Amino acid sequence: MGKVRDVLVIYRKSDPPRVVGLIVEIPGKRRVFVSIEQVTSIGGGQIITTGLINVRRFEQRGGEVRVIAEMLGRRVVFTDGSGEGTIEDVAIEESGPGAWAITQLFVRRPKSGSSPFGKGTTAFVSWSEVREKVERGQAQSAEQLIATYSELKPADLASTLLDLPRQRRLEVAEELPDDRLADVLEEMPESNQVEILAQLDDDRAADVLDQMQPDDAADLIAQLSQERGEHLLDLMQPEEADDVRMLLSYAPDTAGGLMTTEPIILSADATVAEGLALIRRHELAPALGAAVCVTLPPYEPPTGRFIGMVHFQRMLRYPPHVRLGTLVDSGLEAVTANASAAEVSRILASYNLVSVPVVDDNHRLVGVVTIDDILDFLLPDDWRSHDDDDDTLKRAASRQQISTGSIPIVKARRTGSGTT
C-alpha cells in the first residue's frame, strides 16, 4: 500500500506514550493516517494491516506527537540524577490486541572530556527512567531527523517539512546545511520560503541565497521588503548578486524574468569532448545539461554575440575532436529578454525543447529559459500542495475497491493451494 514514514503517539500522565497510528505515504506522495488498531503484524521489514483506510491527507491533531519528526532530538533528564541525554531512537511494543506503546528509548549522554573525537555514551532506558527536559525558548535538536531524511530528494524533503508543525519545520531548516536548505527552498511555495528566510539571520540568509539558482533566488527576494532584499543582495557574493539583480530588472512574466543565468557556455572552437565533460557535472540540472550555448567571448552572461546551441544528443553522434561551431542548431532562434512567457511556451512545445536561449538587444546571451521554469510559471501558485484525490479515487473505483471514500488494503492469505 505504501511506506511508513512516522509513528503517532499521545502522552499519558504516568504511563508511557500510547501509539495511536502510523503516518503512511501512499502513491502520489500523499501521507495518510492508519490507525494502530488496524495493524495485525509488525516485523520482517513489513507491516500488515486490515480493514479500510481513509485516503484523505493526514492532518495532525492537538496532543498528537510524531516520533521521528518531533520526539527524536528531545532532551531528557535521568530520574536517578545521573545527568541528561538526547533521544536518538524509540522502541514500541504491543501490550495487547491493537494496543502499542513506547517501551524503550535509545539515549545518548553528552560527550565528556575535551577530546574532539567520538560522542557521548549511549544507553537503552525505559520511559519511567527519564523525563523530558523542556526549557522555554529552547529549540529542539533536529540532527537525528535530518539524518533520517538524508536520502530524500529536495522535492520530497520539502514536502516532508511542509507536513511538520511550523515550529519544528523552522528548527529543521535552521540545522540544514546551506546547500541542502537552498535546494529545499527552491521546491517550496513562496509563502513558506519567506517564512523560513525570515527566521534566519541576514548572514545565513545571504549564504543560502548564494547556493540557490539565480532565478529562484530572484523570485524569493522579490517577495521580501525592498529594504531587506537590498540588504541581502549586499551580503551575497558579488557575482551571484549581480545575476539576481539582472533578473529582478525584468518583468516576472517575460523570458528575462523566468530565465536562469547559469547555462553551459563555450566557444565555437571548443570540442565535443569539452562539451560532454561539462554536461557530466553532478550538480548540473538535467534541463541545463541538455544543450550547450556557443558564443563569442566573453563567456559569462552577458556574453559576446550568441552563435547558437548544440544539443547533447548531437554531440554524441560526432567524434570527440569535432568543433562545436560546426554543430550549431541553425534552426533554433533565440528569444529576446522581453519576450512573453506565452511565446517561450509555444517555442518549447513546437520544437520539443527543454530550454530556449535568451538574448538582449545586442544579441548577447543573457541566459536560458528551461522547461521547469515555464512549468513553475504556468502551474497554480499552490501546485505543490495539490492532492491527487481525483486520480486516486478513479483508480480505486476502476478496481471496484471503492467504499464510502476509503480504499481497502489488498491482503495476502495462505491457503491450501498456495498464496492468494
C-alpha positions as CSV (number, residue, x, y, z in Angstrom):
1,M,0.0,0.0,0.0
2,G,2.8,2.4,0.8
3,K,5.7,3.2,3.2
4,V,5.5,4.0,6.9
5,R,7.0,7.5,7.4
6,D,6.3,8.1,11.1
7,V,4.5,6.8,14.2
8,L,1.9,9.0,16.0
9,V,1.7,8.9,19.8
10,I,-0.2,10.7,22.6
11,Y,1.2,11.3,26.1
12,R,-0.4,10.0,29.2
13,K,0.0,11.2,32.8
14,S,2.1,8.4,34.2
15,D,2.1,5.6,31.6
16,P,4.4,5.6,28.6
17,P,3.1,7.4,25.5
18,R,0.5,5.3,23.6
19,V,0.7,4.7,19.9
20,V,-2.4,5.8,18.1
21,G,-1.4,5.2,14.5
22,L,1.0,5.3,11.6
23,I,1.7,8.0,9.0
24,V,1.9,6.2,5.7
25,E,3.0,7.6,2.4
26,I,0.9,6.2,-0.5
27,P,1.3,6.6,-4.2
28,G,1.1,10.3,-5.2
29,K,3.4,11.3,-2.3
30,R,0.3,11.8,-0.1
31,R,0.6,10.9,3.6
32,V,-2.4,9.3,5.3
33,F,-3.3,8.1,8.7
34,V,-3.6,4.4,9.5
35,S,-5.0,3.5,13.0
36,I,-2.8,1.3,15.1
37,E,-5.9,-0.9,15.8
38,Q,-5.8,-1.9,12.1
39,V,-2.3,-3.3,12.4
40,T,-2.2,-7.0,12.8
41,S,1.6,-7.6,12.5
42,I,4.8,-5.7,12.6
43,G,8.1,-7.4,11.7
44,G,10.3,-8.8,8.9
45,G,10.5,-5.4,7.2
46,Q,6.8,-5.1,6.7
47,I,3.6,-4.1,8.4
48,I,0.4,-6.0,7.8
49,T,-3.0,-4.2,8.3
50,T,-6.6,-5.0,7.8
51,G,-9.8,-3.1,7.1
52,L,-10.4,0.1,5.2
53,I,-8.3,3.3,5.3
54,N,-9.2,6.9,4.6
55,V,-7.1,8.3,1.8
56,R,-7.5,11.9,2.9
57,R,-4.3,13.7,3.6
58,F,-3.1,13.4,7.2
59,E,-3.7,16.3,9.5
60,Q,-2.1,16.3,12.9
61,R,-4.4,17.0,15.9
62,G,-3.7,18.7,19.1
63,G,-1.9,16.4,21.6
64,E,-0.5,14.1,19.0
65,V,3.3,13.8,18.7
66,R,5.3,12.4,15.8
67,V,8.1,10.1,17.0
68,I,10.6,10.7,14.2
69,A,9.7,14.3,13.4
70,E,9.2,15.6,16.9
71,M,10.4,13.2,19.6
72,L,13.9,12.4,18.2
73,G,16.3,15.0,19.4
74,R,14.4,15.9,22.5
75,R,16.5,16.2,25.7
76,V,15.7,14.1,28.7
77,V,16.8,14.0,32.3
78,F,17.5,10.7,34.1
79,T,15.3,10.4,37.2
80,D,18.2,8.8,39.2
81,G,20.0,12.2,39.0
82,S,22.8,10.8,36.8
83,G,22.5,13.6,34.2
84,E,20.7,14.1,30.9
85,G,20.8,12.9,27.3
86,T,19.2,13.2,23.9
87,I,16.7,10.7,22.4
88,E,18.1,9.1,19.3
89,D,15.7,6.3,18.8
90,V,12.5,4.9,20.2
91,A,11.1,1.3,20.6
92,I,7.4,0.5,20.6
93,E,5.9,-2.8,21.8
94,E,2.5,-4.4,21.7
95,S,0.8,-4.5,25.1
96,G,-2.4,-6.1,23.9
97,P,-4.5,-6.6,20.8
98,G,-4.3,-3.4,18.8
99,A,-2.5,-1.6,21.7
100,W,1.0,-0.4,21.3
101,A,3.1,1.9,23.5
102,I,6.7,3.2,23.8
103,T,8.7,0.9,25.9
104,Q,12.3,1.9,25.4
105,L,14.4,4.9,24.4
106,F,17.9,4.9,23.0
107,V,19.6,7.9,24.6
108,R,23.0,9.5,24.1
109,R,24.6,11.3,27.0
110,P,26.7,14.5,26.4
111,K,30.3,14.0,25.4
112,S,32.7,14.1,28.4
113,G,36.3,15.3,28.2
114,S,38.0,17.7,25.8
115,S,38.7,15.3,23.0
116,P,37.2,16.4,19.7
117,F,36.7,12.8,18.6
118,G,33.8,10.5,19.5
119,K,30.5,11.1,21.0
120,G,28.9,10.6,24.4
121,T,28.0,7.2,25.8
122,T,24.6,5.6,24.9
123,A,22.1,3.7,26.9
124,F,18.8,1.9,26.5
125,V,16.3,3.1,29.1
126,S,12.7,2.6,29.9
127,W,10.3,5.6,29.8
128,S,10.0,5.6,33.6
129,E,13.8,6.1,33.9
130,V,13.8,9.5,32.3
131,R,11.6,12.7,32.0
132,E,11.7,15.1,29.2
133,K,13.6,18.4,29.7
134,V,11.7,21.3,28.3
135,E,13.0,24.8,28.6
136,R,11.2,27.9,27.4
137,G,12.5,29.2,24.2
138,Q,14.9,26.3,23.7
139,A,14.9,24.8,20.2
140,Q,14.7,21.0,19.8
141,S,17.7,19.4,18.1
142,A,17.0,18.3,14.5
143,E,20.2,16.3,14.0
144,Q,18.5,12.9,14.1
145,L,15.6,14.0,12.0
146,I,17.9,15.4,9.3
147,A,19.9,12.1,9.3
148,T,16.7,10.2,8.9
149,Y,15.8,12.3,5.8
150,S,19.2,12.5,4.3
151,E,18.4,10.3,1.3
152,L,15.3,12.2,0.3
153,K,15.3,14.2,-2.9
154,P,14.9,18.0,-2.4
155,A,11.2,18.0,-3.6
156,D,10.4,15.1,-1.2
157,L,12.2,16.7,1.7
158,A,10.3,20.0,1.0
159,S,7.0,18.1,1.1
160,T,8.0,16.4,4.3
161,L,9.0,19.6,6.0
162,L,5.7,21.3,5.0
163,D,3.9,18.5,6.7
164,L,5.6,19.2,10.0
165,P,4.3,21.6,12.7
166,R,5.5,25.2,12.0
167,Q,7.9,25.4,14.9
168,R,9.5,22.0,14.1
169,R,9.8,23.0,10.4
170,L,11.8,26.1,11.4
171,E,14.0,24.1,13.7
172,V,14.9,21.7,11.0
173,A,15.5,24.5,8.5
174,E,17.9,26.1,11.0
175,E,20.1,23.0,11.1
176,L,20.1,22.0,7.4
177,P,23.4,22.8,5.6
178,D,23.2,25.9,3.4
179,D,23.2,24.0,0.1
180,R,20.6,21.5,1.3
181,L,18.4,24.2,2.6
182,A,18.8,26.1,-0.7
183,D,17.7,23.0,-2.7
184,V,14.6,22.6,-0.4
185,L,13.6,26.2,-0.6
186,E,13.5,26.0,-4.4
187,E,10.9,23.3,-4.1
188,M,8.6,25.2,-1.6
189,P,5.7,27.7,-2.2
190,E,6.9,31.3,-2.0
191,S,5.0,31.9,1.3
192,N,6.9,29.1,3.0
193,Q,10.2,30.3,1.5
194,V,9.6,33.8,3.0
195,E,8.6,32.3,6.4
196,I,11.8,30.3,6.7
197,L,14.1,33.0,5.4
198,A,12.6,35.4,7.9
199,Q,13.8,33.1,10.7
200,L,17.4,33.2,9.5
201,D,19.9,35.9,10.4
202,D,21.0,38.0,7.5
203,D,24.4,36.4,7.0
204,R,22.9,32.9,7.0
205,A,20.1,34.0,4.6
206,A,22.6,35.5,2.2
207,D,24.7,32.3,2.2
208,V,21.6,30.3,1.4
209,L,20.6,32.6,-1.4
210,D,24.1,32.3,-2.8
211,Q,23.5,28.5,-3.1
212,M,20.2,28.9,-4.9
213,Q,19.7,29.1,-8.6
214,P,19.8,32.8,-9.5
215,D,16.2,32.7,-10.9
216,D,14.9,31.1,-7.7
217,A,16.8,33.5,-5.5
218,A,15.4,36.4,-7.5
219,D,11.9,35.1,-7.1
220,L,12.4,34.8,-3.4
221,I,14.0,38.2,-2.9
222,A,11.1,39.8,-4.9
223,Q,8.8,38.6,-2.1
224,L,10.7,40.4,0.6
225,S,10.5,44.0,1.6
226,Q,12.7,46.2,-0.6
227,E,14.9,47.2,2.4
228,R,15.7,43.6,3.4
229,G,16.1,42.4,-0.2
230,E,18.7,45.1,-0.9
231,H,20.5,44.3,2.3
232,L,20.7,40.6,1.5
233,L,21.9,41.4,-2.0
234,D,24.7,43.5,-0.5
235,L,25.7,40.5,1.7
236,M,25.7,37.9,-1.1
237,Q,28.7,37.1,-3.3
238,P,29.1,39.9,-5.8
239,E,28.9,37.5,-8.8
240,E,25.7,35.9,-7.5
241,A,24.2,39.2,-6.5
242,D,24.8,40.7,-10.0
243,D,22.9,37.8,-11.6
244,V,20.0,38.2,-9.3
245,R,19.8,42.0,-9.8
246,M,19.8,41.5,-13.5
247,L,16.9,39.0,-13.2
248,L,15.0,41.4,-10.9
249,S,15.2,44.1,-13.6
250,Y,12.9,42.1,-15.9
251,A,9.1,41.6,-15.5
252,P,8.3,38.3,-14.0
253,D,6.2,37.1,-17.0
254,T,9.0,37.6,-19.5
255,A,11.8,35.4,-20.7
256,G,14.2,37.6,-18.8
257,G,12.2,37.2,-15.6
258,L,12.0,33.4,-16.0
259,M,15.5,32.6,-17.2
260,T,18.5,31.2,-15.4
261,T,21.8,32.9,-15.9
262,E,24.0,29.8,-15.5
263,P,23.8,27.8,-18.7
264,I,26.9,26.0,-20.1
265,I,28.7,28.5,-22.4
266,L,31.6,27.5,-24.7
267,S,33.5,29.0,-27.7
268,A,33.0,27.8,-31.3
269,D,36.5,26.3,-31.1
270,A,35.6,24.1,-28.1
271,T,35.3,20.4,-28.9
272,V,32.6,17.8,-28.4
273,A,34.8,16.2,-25.7
274,E,34.8,19.5,-23.8
275,G,31.1,19.9,-24.1
276,L,30.3,16.4,-22.9
277,A,32.7,16.8,-20.0
278,L,30.8,19.9,-18.8
279,I,27.3,18.4,-19.0
280,R,28.5,15.4,-16.9
281,R,28.8,17.6,-13.8
282,H,26.8,16.1,-11.0
283,E,25.5,19.4,-9.7
284,L,24.1,20.4,-13.1
285,A,20.3,20.4,-13.5
286,P,19.2,17.9,-16.3
287,A,17.5,20.7,-18.3
288,L,20.7,22.8,-18.3
289,G,22.7,19.8,-19.4
290,A,20.5,19.1,-22.4
291,A,22.5,21.6,-24.6
292,V,25.5,23.9,-24.5
293,C,25.5,27.5,-25.7
294,V,28.1,28.7,-28.2
295,T,29.1,32.4,-28.1
296,L,31.8,34.8,-28.9
297,P,33.9,36.0,-25.9
298,P,33.4,36.8,-23.1
299,Y,31.8,33.6,-21.9
300,E,29.8,34.9,-18.9
301,P,26.4,36.5,-19.3
302,P,26.0,38.9,-20.9
303,T,28.4,37.2,-23.3
304,G,29.7,38.2,-26.7
305,R,27.4,37.6,-29.7
306,F,25.3,34.5,-29.4
307,I,26.1,31.9,-32.1
308,G,23.7,29.1,-31.3
309,M,23.1,25.9,-29.3
310,V,24.4,22.4,-29.6
311,H,22.2,19.6,-28.2
312,F,23.9,16.9,-26.3
313,Q,22.3,14.2,-28.5
314,R,24.0,15.7,-31.5
315,M,27.4,15.8,-29.7
316,L,27.0,12.1,-29.0
317,R,26.9,11.4,-32.8
318,Y,30.2,13.0,-33.5
319,P,33.9,12.2,-32.7
320,P,35.3,13.9,-29.6
321,H,37.6,16.2,-31.6
322,V,34.9,17.9,-33.7
323,R,34.4,21.6,-33.1
324,L,31.1,22.8,-31.6
325,G,30.9,25.7,-34.0
326,T,30.2,23.2,-36.8
327,L,27.3,21.5,-34.9
328,V,25.2,24.5,-34.0
329,D,21.4,24.1,-34.5
330,S,20.8,26.7,-37.2
331,G,17.0,26.2,-37.0
332,L,16.7,27.4,-33.3
333,E,16.2,31.1,-32.9
334,A,16.9,32.8,-29.5
335,V,14.2,34.9,-27.8
336,T,14.7,38.4,-26.5
337,A,14.6,39.0,-22.8
338,N,11.3,40.9,-23.2
339,A,9.6,38.0,-24.9
340,S,6.4,36.9,-23.1
341,A,6.1,33.6,-21.2
342,A,3.4,32.6,-23.7
343,E,5.8,33.0,-26.6
344,V,8.5,31.0,-24.8
345,S,6.0,28.2,-24.0
346,R,5.0,28.0,-27.7
347,I,8.6,27.6,-28.8
348,L,9.3,24.9,-26.2
349,A,6.2,23.0,-27.2
350,S,6.6,23.5,-31.0
351,Y,10.1,22.3,-31.2
352,N,10.1,19.7,-28.4
353,L,12.8,21.6,-26.5
354,V,13.8,21.6,-22.8
355,S,15.5,25.1,-23.0
356,V,15.4,28.2,-25.0
357,P,18.3,30.7,-25.2
358,V,17.6,34.4,-24.2
359,V,19.5,37.3,-25.8
360,D,19.5,41.1,-25.2
361,D,19.0,43.8,-27.8
362,N,22.7,43.4,-28.9
363,H,22.1,39.6,-29.4
364,R,24.3,38.8,-26.4
365,L,23.4,35.7,-24.5
366,V,22.0,36.6,-21.0
367,G,20.5,33.2,-20.0
368,V,18.2,30.3,-20.9
369,V,14.6,29.5,-20.0
370,T,14.2,25.8,-19.1
371,I,11.0,23.8,-19.2
372,D,10.8,23.7,-15.4
373,D,10.9,27.5,-15.3
374,I,7.9,27.6,-17.6
375,L,6.0,24.9,-15.7
376,D,6.6,26.8,-12.4
377,F,5.1,29.9,-14.1
378,L,2.1,28.2,-15.7
379,L,1.0,26.0,-12.8
380,P,-1.1,27.5,-10.0
381,D,0.9,29.1,-7.1
382,D,-0.1,26.3,-4.8
383,W,0.5,23.4,-7.2
384,R,3.0,21.8,-4.7
385,S,0.2,21.3,-2.2
386,H,-2.4,19.9,-4.6
387,D,-3.6,16.3,-3.8
388,D,-4.1,13.6,-6.3
389,D,-7.5,12.7,-4.8
390,D,-9.4,12.5,-8.1
391,D,-6.8,10.2,-9.7
392,T,-6.6,8.0,-6.7
393,L,-10.3,7.6,-6.3
394,K,-10.7,6.9,-10.1
395,R,-8.0,4.2,-9.9
396,A,-9.7,2.7,-6.9
397,A,-13.1,2.8,-8.4
398,S,-11.9,1.1,-11.6
399,R,-10.7,-1.9,-9.5
400,Q,-14.0,-1.9,-7.6
401,Q,-12.2,-1.2,-4.3
402,I,-14.1,2.0,-3.5
403,S,-16.3,2.2,-0.5
404,T,-17.5,5.5,1.0
405,G,-14.3,7.3,0.2
406,S,-12.0,4.6,1.6
407,I,-9.8,2.0,-0.2
408,P,-9.4,-1.5,1.3
409,I,-5.9,-2.8,1.6
410,V,-5.2,-5.9,-0.5
411,K,-4.1,-8.6,1.9
412,A,-2.4,-11.9,1.2
413,R,-3.5,-15.0,2.9
414,R,-2.1,-18.6,2.9
415,T,-4.4,-21.2,1.5
416,G,-4.1,-24.9,0.9
417,S,-3.1,-24.4,-2.7
418,G,-0.7,-21.6,-2.1
419,T,-0.8,-17.8,-1.5
420,T,-3.6,-15.6,-2.9
